[in-house]
Amino acid sequence: MSKPVEQLDSVVIRFAGDSGDGMQLTGGRFTSETALSGNDLATFPDFPAEIRAPAGSLPGVSGFQVHFADHDILTPGDLPDVLVAMNPAALKANLRDLRPGATLIVDTDAFTDRNLQKAGYAGSPLDDGSLDGYQVHAVPLTSMTVGALKDVSGVTPREAERAKNMFALGLMSWLYGRPVESTLEFLQTKFAKRPEIAEANVKAFNTGYAFGETSESFAVQYEVRPAKLAPGRYRQITGNAALSYGLIAASRLSGLPLFLGAYPITPASSILEELAKHKSFGVRTFQAEDEIAAAGAALGASFGGALGVTTSAGPGVVLKSETVGLAVALELPLVIVDVQRAGPSTGMPTKPEQGDLLMVLHGRNSESPVPVLAAGTPGDCFYAAIEAARVALTYRTPVYLLSDAYLANGAEPWRIPDISSLAPIDVRFAEPDGDEFLPYRRDPETLARPWAIPGTPGLEHRIGGLEKANETGNVSYDPENHDLMTQLRAQKVAGVKVDDQPVDHQEGADVLVLSWGGTFGPVHAGVRRIRRRGGKVAHAHLRWLNPFPANLGDVLRSYDRVLVPEMNLGQLLQLVRARFLIDAVGYNRVTGRPFKAAEIAAAIEDLL
Amino acid sequence: MSDVKLTMKDFKSDQEVRWCPGCGDYAILAAVQSFMPELGLEREKIVFISGIGCAARFPYYMQTYGMHSIHGRAPAIATGLAVTRPDLSVWVVTGDGDALSIGGNHLIHALRRNVNLKILLFNNRIYGLTKGQYSPTSGQGKVTGSTPAGSIDYPFNPLALALGAGATFVARALDVDKAGLTGVLRRAAAHRGAAFVEIFQNCNIYNDGEFAAIREDRDARTYLAHGEEFAGTGIVHDETDLSTAFELAQLSFEHGGAIPLGVFRDVDRPSYDDLLQAQLDAAPGEGDLQALVASGDTWTIS
């Protein structure tokens, strides 16, 4: 009884419901099935900071967007093609984002007077013709789920109702021809301790799948063929997972034990939780009493010869700045991860922004230079973490690694790295050599000072936040010495070796788009759109914000116009204008949502 | 006992000591340097970490590893060191402003976790390095630069605070009482876990005479002895009983009578460092990083 199959090259689906409806889980499972189908994909989980806002209310709507395709894609998609809305609030909150003519799948059981009222609808949009421009599939998801589960013993009516998200997932899995085995296995494992709940969820899933096959509401099934990605073994990964793995890899590559000091904060907490699982890698995680102690403990661990790391988001990073300043003075390694979120102050904790760049560059007293780098995609967080550790350990300096809420939670297919191909990080602790030990005598090449860890006989020394005499490290108030030390600290950071900036150049392009951090996907997608329309544009995406790549000035000056799109009010823009005296222009939007490819394309268009 | 044989001289660094002449810190430094050989550890195995303030200059004068860090944060920094380097003997030197004002949070959490740190709080009841403002242990009515009409702040009782925070070792000593201080240091060093030692320290510039009653009069120094009644108070000391320790901690100069010196509390509770190490030891095998990055559902594109 198969239905006709229509080929699509890409689809954007958004699952939306109450915070308690399990939309993140549903979206995550659909993503896993999609990954196993071999599509390229990108996801955008978008949820409120409140754990359970009032049921049925607009602030309580939680969404999960997934974009999948038979070709290489870069973003979770500008405009969803399909919205699965579990209640009126989910419909109302998301309708304006959909492309014209989009498909709606709504749970009609949730369209009660009370829920309509909570969402601010005067009457039901299912009846008043306001959805005429969409393909609406009105499905009584809840009652069909409850009906299907009435014979499953040991499951309360409330529990049966909660399985409606699996009905929806089953239906969507049929509609897009997804492989279902991994989800069925997942449910058995997740509810292993309550087999009746496992059975209920499996049954709800299968019922939804069968409903798609048989219901007249769905005339066709869709197929999105596997994408042609680079050969290799893949998995899907989120930014925070990749970052955690990168830190463990850096520990292995350097031979130093990893110590993480952290305080729970959205959207960085999952790094702490991930690393806490990996004690068999010798990882010590320390949930500190506050952000300050988290950074302090990490620096204390570094003093003792560990790879000290502290992770947070902007409101926590601001508290760590005195410790980072101490690490600048002590010249000890420390990796500080800032998973940026929208601000100021508490701001919008679950939403991404790029507003912390100038803070991490300059947010310390006096001249306190710190290297800064940023990850570009979820999977790139792995490599960025290794690079952050490499520079911190090589140059004995704190290093800021910037991620953001979009990278942290967004997932993409990730080609599994071959660990044996990663370059070791060469760390040498100071050893006694018979001469007087000088804790601030520098390596002539890197300007790094020796790292003499406690336990090394004969190298007992004292370091501190007071200015130190060059070489001896003794407390010094000498004016010329302070000038010298200030210069040396600046030179050391300015001299950090970073790769030359690669440019995705296009013959004939006189406009360059310069981006950094988590906007890589949408910015490059915008660049591609321009090129598809025949426009000429080049793109450079920065990994290092401090120091800049040595060739950056030459790169910028070789284009007539430079566009710097940022999810802030022009922070990198200010830096490149000041540093290179070029008349770059910004594209700046601070909405708490990732850029859309279309708006980037429009901004480029304005310069062509 | 270890066969490491060192003397007090081995623990003196080459740095000129720069406290004010007559400061109680000199006596404490001498007592600590003189006690260090008793640890039986090589110097490289000992680390002193401090925050900011007069007391915080202490590490510069010790020929061990040391860090003079930031205001109030020494317990946090020392925690990171202690839990990654169980082979070290880690000491925190702090003052009443450093430990109880800006660093109060770190102090109480280090104590409740029972991190294997020896915390020496030099209590002079004044801010010395910033030239004489009242501190969180200054008494109400104290006239200082920042309280010309007298302090209206009610002071902390450091021992009661430590006891309330769940400290497993709490003691008090007096700067110039070398024998008493050494005895307390010995007990603190032997304690596995966080040891909190309040040391009454005279600031002869900004708060001279604060502890004169026992500093000037050796006979007025009264010591706690486990199992014995304290100074005719009817309180029979029990180092393992929290209520007794609290009761003894309330005896103050302000109320007159004897001021207890010595060990208020000494109980065994697994230290944070040991518990963490046990979890690491219990973790299965050495992690396979290639397997970790390839965990979860995977697929192959050829």
Chai-1 contact restraints between the chains, C-beta under 6 A:
chainA,res_idxA,chainB,res_idxB,connection_type,confidence,min_distance_angstrom,max_distance_angstrom,comment,restraint_id
A,S32,B,D297,contact,1.0,0.0,6.0,A-B,restraint_1
A,L36,B,D297,contact,1.0,0.0,6.0,A-B,restraint_2
A,L36,B,W299,contact,1.0,0.0,6.0,A-B,restraint_3
A,S182,B,D297,contact,1.0,0.0,6.0,A-B,restraint_4
A,L229,B,I301,contact,1.0,0.0,6.0,A-B,restraint_5
A,P231,B,I301,contact,1.0,0.0,6.0,A-B,restraint_6
A,P231,B,S302,contact,1.0,0.0,6.0,A-B,restraint_7
A,R233,B,T298,contact,1.0,0.0,6.0,A-B,restraint_8
A,R233,B,T300,contact,1.0,0.0,6.0,A-B,restraint_9
A,Y234,B,W299,contact,1.0,0.0,6.0,A-B,restraint_10
A,R235,B,G296,contact,1.0,0.0,6.0,A-B,restraint_11
A,R235,B,T298,contact,1.0,0.0,6.0,A-B,restraint_12
A,Y245,B,V293,contact,1.0,0.0,6.0,A-B,restraint_13
A,R252,B,L289,contact,1.0,0.0,6.0,A-B,restraint_14
A,F259,B,T84,contact,1.0,0.0,6.0,A-B,restraint_15
A,K279,B,Q279,contact,1.0,0.0,6.0,A-B,restraint_16
A,K279,B,L280,contact,1.0,0.0,6.0,A-B,restraint_17
A,K279,B,A283,contact,1.0,0.0,6.0,A-B,restraint_18
A,S280,B,A283,contact,1.0,0.0,6.0,A-B,restraint_19
A,S280,B,P284,contact,1.0,0.0,6.0,A-B,restraint_20
A,S280,B,G285,contact,1.0,0.0,6.0,A-B,restraint_21
A,S280,B,G287,contact,1.0,0.0,6.0,A-B,restraint_22
A,F281,B,G287,contact,1.0,0.0,6.0,A-B,restraint_23
A,E289,B,N105,contact,1.0,0.0,6.0,A-B,restraint_24
A,E289,B,H109,contact,1.0,0.0,6.0,A-B,restraint_25
A,A293,B,A76,contact,1.0,0.0,6.0,A-B,restraint_26
A,A293,B,H106,contact,1.0,0.0,6.0,A-B,restraint_27
A,G296,B,R73,contact,1.0,0.0,6.0,A-B,restraint_28
A,G296,B,A76,contact,1.0,0.0,6.0,A-B,restraint_29
A,G296,B,I77,contact,1.0,0.0,6.0,A-B,restraint_30
A,A297,B,A76,contact,1.0,0.0,6.0,A-B,restraint_31
A,A297,B,T79,contact,1.0,0.0,6.0,A-B,restraint_32
A,A297,B,G80,contact,1.0,0.0,6.0,A-B,restraint_33
A,A298,B,G80,contact,1.0,0.0,6.0,A-B,restraint_34
A,L299,B,I77,contact,1.0,0.0,6.0,A-B,restraint_35
A,G300,B,I77,contact,1.0,0.0,6.0,A-B,restraint_36
A,G300,B,A78,contact,1.0,0.0,6.0,A-B,restraint_37
A,G300,B,G80,contact,1.0,0.0,6.0,A-B,restraint_38
A,G300,B,L81,contact,1.0,0.0,6.0,A-B,restraint_39
A,A301,B,G80,contact,1.0,0.0,6.0,A-B,restraint_40
A,A301,B,T84,contact,1.0,0.0,6.0,A-B,restraint_41
A,F303,B,L81,contact,1.0,0.0,6.0,A-B,restraint_42
A,G304,B,L81,contact,1.0,0.0,6.0,A-B,restraint_43
A,G304,B,T84,contact,1.0,0.0,6.0,A-B,restraint_44
A,G304,B,R85,contact,1.0,0.0,6.0,A-B,restraint_45
A,A306,B,T84,contact,1.0,0.0,6.0,A-B,restraint_46
A,E322,B,I70,contact,1.0,0.0,6.0,A-B,restraint_47
A,L326,B,I70,contact,1.0,0.0,6.0,A-B,restraint_48
A,I416,B,V293,contact,1.0,0.0,6.0,A-B,restraint_49
A,I416,B,A294,contact,1.0,0.0,6.0,A-B,restraint_50
A,P417,B,V293,contact,1.0,0.0,6.0,A-B,restraint_51
A,I419,B,L289,contact,1.0,0.0,6.0,A-B,restraint_52
A,I419,B,Q290,contact,1.0,0.0,6.0,A-B,restraint_53
A,P454,B,V47,contact,1.0,0.0,6.0,A-B,restraint_54
A,P454,B,Y65,contact,1.0,0.0,6.0,A-B,restraint_55
A,P454,B,L88,contact,1.0,0.0,6.0,A-B,restraint_56
A,G455,B,E44,contact,1.0,0.0,6.0,A-B,restraint_57
A,T456,B,E44,contact,1.0,0.0,6.0,A-B,restraint_58
A,P457,B,E44,contact,1.0,0.0,6.0,A-B,restraint_59
A,E460,B,R43,contact,1.0,0.0,6.0,A-B,restraint_60
A,E460,B,E44,contact,1.0,0.0,6.0,A-B,restraint_61
A,E460,B,Q63,contact,1.0,0.0,6.0,A-B,restraint_62
A,E460,B,T64,contact,1.0,0.0,6.0,A-B,restraint_63
A,E460,B,Y65,contact,1.0,0.0,6.0,A-B,restraint_64
A,R462,B,P59,contact,1.0,0.0,6.0,A-B,restraint_65
A,R462,B,Y60,contact,1.0,0.0,6.0,A-B,restraint_66
A,R462,B,G66,contact,1.0,0.0,6.0,A-B,restraint_67
A,I463,B,M67,contact,1.0,0.0,6.0,A-B,restraint_68
A,G464,B,H68,contact,1.0,0.0,6.0,A-B,restraint_69
A,G465,B,I70,contact,1.0,0.0,6.0,A-B,restraint_70
